[in-house]
Amino acid sequence: MPTPAGQWVAAHAEQPPIALRARLDAILNLASADREASVAPALLDAGQDLLATILALGCVQRDAALDLLTADALVTYAFEAAADDPSSLDERAAQAMRAIAAVVDARAT
């Protein structure tokens, strides 16, 4: 059964290329139960987790391109979903930037 985030992507997003869609589905189907309450945070968490995995594996070559595109799409969709509540968008953006920067900083140290 698709997660709420997966359902949101299917209903709201323009359909991406087949390979990207399959990777999005795979990542979102792995989403844990604690991510199912709110779509935007679930998408953002999934994107951050995937980015952390990519960096931890040292995957900076072309073969990591699909995962990088998937992480980017997840974060983009998170902000599209968050736009449904514009009053929280500034704070969400600030939190996301801090969290993504922390992923990169953790890898750099």
C-alpha positions as semicolon CSV with decimal commas, in nm:
position;residue;x (nm);y (nm);z (nm)
1;M;0,000;0,000;0,000
2;P;0,145;0,339;-0,095
3;T;0,236;0,580;0,181
4;P;0,050;0,912;0,203
5;A;0,361;1,079;0,058
6;G;0,360;0,834;-0,232
7;Q;-0,010;0,898;-0,288
8;W;0,053;1,275;-0,286
9;V;0,329;1,245;-0,546
10;A;0,109;1,027;-0,768
11;A;-0,181;1,271;-0,745
12;H;-0,001;1,607;-0,759
13;A;0,325;1,573;-0,943
14;E;0,372;1,577;-1,316
15;Q;0,476;1,225;-1,402
16;P;0,855;1,196;-1,413
17;P;1,047;0,959;-1,642
18;I;0,981;0,591;-1,572
19;A;1,315;0,518;-1,401
20;L;1,280;0,818;-1,169
21;R;0,920;0,729;-1,088
22;A;1,021;0,372;-1,001
23;R;1,300;0,497;-0,772
24;L;1,063;0,746;-0,605
25;D;0,813;0,468;-0,544
26;A;1,082;0,241;-0,401
27;I;1,211;0,508;-0,163
28;L;0,864;0,617;-0,052
29;N;0,752;0,259;0,004
30;L;1,040;0,223;0,249
31;A;0,912;0,522;0,448
32;S;0,858;0,430;0,809
33;A;0,525;0,466;0,987
34;D;0,636;0,779;1,170
35;R;0,662;0,960;0,837
36;E;0,306;0,892;0,735
37;A;0,130;1,164;0,933
38;S;0,233;1,463;0,722
39;V;0,330;1,456;0,355
40;A;0,579;1,745;0,335
41;P;0,799;1,629;0,625
42;A;0,787;1,269;0,499
43;L;0,907;1,375;0,155
44;L;1,178;1,597;0,301
45;D;1,297;1,326;0,540
46;A;1,312;1,074;0,257
47;G;1,516;1,313;0,044
48;Q;1,756;1,389;0,329
49;D;1,795;1,020;0,414
50;L;1,871;0,934;0,052
51;L;2,125;1,217;0,029
52;A;2,292;1,094;0,347
53;T;2,311;0,743;0,203
54;I;2,458;0,869;-0,124
55;L;2,723;1,068;0,059
56;A;2,801;0,789;0,306
57;L;2,864;0,549;0,019
58;G;3,083;0,801;-0,156
59;C;2,861;0,779;-0,461
60;V;2,963;1,088;-0,649
61;Q;3,002;0,922;-0,989
62;R;2,756;0,900;-1,277
63;D;2,610;0,577;-1,143
64;A;2,466;0,777;-0,852
65;A;2,281;1,014;-1,084
66;L;1,941;0,849;-1,046
67;D;1,961;0,860;-0,667
68;L;2,073;1,225;-0,677
69;L;1,779;1,310;-0,904
70;T;1,548;1,119;-0,672
71;A;1,672;1,307;-0,365
72;D;1,626;1,636;-0,551
73;A;1,274;1,538;-0,659
74;L;1,177;1,439;-0,305
75;V;1,290;1,773;-0,163
76;T;1,118;1,961;-0,446
77;Y;0,794;1,771;-0,388
78;A;0,824;1,840;-0,015
79;F;0,816;2,213;-0,083
80;E;0,531;2,178;-0,330
81;A;0,334;1,994;-0,062
82;A;0,434;2,250;0,202
83;A;0,302;2,528;-0,020
84;D;-0,045;2,411;0,080
85;D;0,029;2,589;0,411
86;P;0,211;2,909;0,308
87;S;0,226;3,043;0,664
88;S;0,477;2,773;0,760
89;L;0,683;2,780;0,442
90;D;0,957;3,016;0,565
91;E;1,021;2,813;0,879
92;R;1,006;2,486;0,686
93;A;1,261;2,618;0,437
94;A;1,495;2,727;0,714
95;Q;1,465;2,390;0,888
96;A;1,524;2,205;0,562
97;M;1,834;2,406;0,483
98;R;1,976;2,337;0,828
99;A;1,898;1,967;0,804
100;I;2,042;1,926;0,455
101;A;2,352;2,126;0,550
102;A;2,395;1,899;0,853
103;V;2,391;1,593;0,626
104;V;2,666;1,743;0,413
105;D;2,863;1,869;0,716
106;A;2,847;1,527;0,881
107;R;3,000;1,374;0,571
108;A;3,274;1,638;0,552
109;T;3,400;1,569;0,904
